[in-house]
Amino acid sequence: MAHDLVFESARSGAGMVATPHLQATEAGRAVLEEGGNAVEAALAAAAALAVVCPHTSQLGGDGVWLIRDPAGRVTTIDAAGPAGEGASALFFRERGHDEIPAYGSLAVLTVPGQVGGWLLAQEAASAYGGRMPMRRLLESAIEQARAGVTVSPSQHRASVNAQVERDAVPGFRAAFLEPDGKVPAVGTVLPCERLADTLAQLARAGLDDFYRGEVAREIAADLKRAGSPLTRADLRTYRALTRPPLKLKLPDMALWAAPPPSQGLTTLLTLALFGRLGVTRMESVAHLHGLVEAGKRAVRMGEAAITHPTLLSPDPADLLTPEALAREAAAIDPKRALPWPHRDGIGAAAGGAAWIGAADKNGVMVSYLQSLHSSFGAGLVLPSTGVLMHNRGAAFSLDPRALNPLQPGRRPPVTLSPGLAALPDGRVIAFGASGGEGSPQTEAAVLTRYAFGMPLGRAIAAPRWRLEGGLRLEEGIDEALAEQLASVGHDVEIDTAPRRDLMGHAGAVVLHPGKVGLEGAHDPRGDGGAGGI
């Protein structure tokens, strides 16, 4: 279990990268060693993850970036695509569905924006002096795809959970299961030659080929044969977006997050409300109760802005004013838990995302999450390209009265919430977590522990919690603390079996001031780690 691990962070002087898979970490570290900047390292790691972590990210997914330049300016890349023009409530009702399917070809209804985000990230890397061609940044991913994917412990666990639902989805068994449908053992090598060919084509023709070239043509043809509402025209018109981030200045830190439809707003609200509670002792009932209650109110405050960001929804800036935060923080009872459960409109479980962090000696930093929405996404593997498609569109509702109604061309709510923080002593932290709707809870736990003084590795490895109906506590949390949380009204459940994925996988990279250098760590619950030069 994570609480038994002696988990130290990695340190370096010139560059650092952290990912949930050691092969991806090494791909990014090698780019840094060759003189690449942090964005280039993140791109190489992201491409490698799309091969070696197919349960969390693949070319048919989406992503959200935060990039800090050497002057401290932060930019968001929003690479979560919209619903296709043919994706409507009528489309699904004509096919006998009252809800959007969670997997299969009909779950593929939003444009996979991930590769479009890579394209903008490559432009950003060039602006910061990067000179590495895309063929070099995809090199490790192509080599790993040619060699085949070695099933990791995390992939094995995800396969067990996804096997029953996705076994009959076209391409899933051939790509991720044994011929008889059994889950492959850890260490099994799975071929992915078609994916290698697709990556090689993108290396030759450029990333834009994914949307407007040969790869796009093959993707669109396979989607049409499978019955997806997504078309070649939807791919052709897609562009990832560069957007200003949300920013919040607190007395003890400055924070940046991606704007809606990302749930980065929830992370900011959670930390802002908690910061007003006056908690001074780490790992106390006041600490955990305060974070849980702040998280509950953050979900309710930001729900409409995240799930349906229109002119009728609250402006995120209005929710982050001192007046709004003071009002909500004052409503938190330090001695009584707010009744729960509460169902928000994002609808993603843990397991379908991967956080990548990177930093270099010039002060460029990356906090990036790429995702299939849920483990193995829709499960649909396209035969011509080997691309595994995501199921982000499952976050929509077919009910026009819902906060998140499906509309052609509309972007879905996104659970991805990469973050950046700056502490008063000059440390800058890129942080993030997988975990679906629970990722803001994980991010708040890690960041407050680190800000309180807990070493980075321990802050990530320490037992965590998740609001899921009641308050689920990871085994290893102090029993007396669990009893205190129950005594103030939390419906406490302690997971006695190892649940290495339920709490999400967190990571962080820290740029220390002066000559102290860089520090990084990725969750021991997963298969990754940090590496530097």
Secondary structure, 3 states (H helix, E strand, C coil): CHHHCCCCCEEECCEEEEECEHHHHHHHHHHHHCCCCHHHHHHHHHHHHHHHCCCCCCCECEEEEEEECCCCCEEEEEECCCECCCCCHHHHHCCCCCCCCCCCHHHCCECCCHHHHHHHHHHHHHHCCCCCCHHHHCHHHHHHHHHCEECCHHHHHHHHHHHHHHCCCCCHHHHHCCCCCCCCCCCCEECCHHHHHHHHHHHHHCCCHHHHCHHHHHHHHHHHHHCCCCCHHHHHHCCCEEECCEEEEECCEEEEECCCCECHHHHHHHHHHHHCCCCCCCCCHHHHHHHHHHHHHHHHHHHHHHHCCCCCCCCHHHHCCHHHHHHHHHCCCCCCCCCCCCCCCCCCCCCCEEEEEEEECCCCEEEEEEECCCCCCCCCECCCCCCEECCHHHHCECCCCCCCECCCCCCCCECCCCEEEECCCCCEEEEEECCHHHHHHHHHHHHHHHHHCCCHHHHHHCCCEEECCCEEEECCCCHHHHHHHHHCCCCEEEECCCCCCCCCCEEEEEECCCCCCEEEEECCCCECEEEEC
